Amino acid sequence: MSEELTAPARIAEGRVVVVTGAGRGLGRAHALAFARAGARVVVNDLGVALDGAAGGETPAEQVAAQIRERGGEAAVSTDDVADSEGAARLVRTALDRFGRLDTLVNNAGFLRDRMLVNLDEDDWDAVLRVHLTGHFLPMKHAAAHWRAEAKAGRTPVARIVNTSSGAGLLGSVGQGNYTAAKAGIAALTLVAAAEFGRYGVQVNAIAPAARTRMTERTFAEDMAAPADGGFDAMAPENVSPLVVYLGSAASEGITGRVFEAEGGRVTVMDGWRRAAHADKAARWEPAELDAAVRDLLARSPEPEPVYGAR
């Protein structure tokens, strides 16, 4: 993939885009892709280690420098998006530096994997904080700005792209905290789409499969680049075109959806839906439900398997 900022279809021309967790992996790929598509980008990253510990690095500045070197415009944010004041500063950075905000891409996250019986409360809280709260707070502050714009008669063409995961949609053994957070993000996306639509905001989520710091260890064999130099299906850059599209004005009318993105494949995920049902029109007795429930299950699709289950 070319790193030049001369993409023939500059689908995000003139837009101002915030990408959280943009110092590495998927976030970095998204930030560079938006810049190639004509956007001005706020690159947000705390520069922490894989488990969220302070790392002392400045990956956000490195990505911003790459964008500038190729003729793009970028600003840097090292704010903590899971802190209300930090999330508010992130939105203000876009407004102060570029005068507007058009797209928010929530991507920041880290892992602290444990089997549930070994998962302590701190690791549970930390992962839910950075993933779930780290989606909620930037959305809240960005939407407050867009609501004010709409009330002032300047209805925006605004977009939010959240980052869920196959783990959040199907479950993943050894990742109970991450699974819960990513499932919450998928559900939060539906609520935000319903609430923010009146302000000109569309909200969607992706469930990406790509090689990042969070996956290359856990799923090392599946995530490895092909030795023969063929198509690298797990390269994070494969996911970014969908994110750029959903974050652009071209995605008009698409909201409240979750898309799986892997390699060259894009899949609309069909979440919790009512399947077979039984209605007695009266209160059930517990013993009656054995036959009834087994009949319902027999008439309903089998669930997709949990990642890592045998």
Disulfide bonds with the S-S distance in Angstrom:
none
